[in-house]
């Protein structure tokens, strides 16, 4: 849709309309000149039956097929072709500051430092509950809005009801709190054995809210 309307790829559109105006050091399609800055991904240990956190996944289930066919090997993230590709759901490159910066525009009602990206009604529409139940891939109950996970009793991301989020491969996460006008991000290159939620980021969230 973005390409048909703007004639730009999504990565270029994001760069021109979001990253540059916000001065956010985040890329969907990383320029080669930035390769030296990338922290290479460290894969998580392979869990075996009996290890804490090990989950038996039926290879014929939706989750099993996903892991088999759609998750690239960690080694692929070191390749120039992977870094240059514009895959917004999988290979954005940035740091925690840039993640939080983009999230701040959402958390502050669509405008940050004079840069207007979205209207508040649009954001409120995006965080209306669309479905709430056990996700067939993650295997846990999740509340979904339009493109975001929402606060819930099973997944209490923050103390305020209008808190929304999404996570990345290995444990990274982006959280936006529309009630507190607060955003925060956690990124890492040492990957955790988790598909959603990472205990390393929990302490950061607790300390942040305790400081408000």
Secondary structure, 3 states (H helix, E strand, C coil): CHHHHHCCCHHHHHHHHHHHHHCCCCEECCCHHHHHHCCCCECCCCCCCCCCCCCCCCCCCHHHHHHHHCCCCHHHHHCHHHHHCCCCCCCEECCHHHHHHHHHHHHCCCEECCEECCCHHHHHHHCCCCEEEECCCCCCEEEECCCCEECCCCCCCCCCCCEEEEECCCCCEEEEECCCCEEEEECCCECCCCCCCCHHHHHHHHHHHHCC
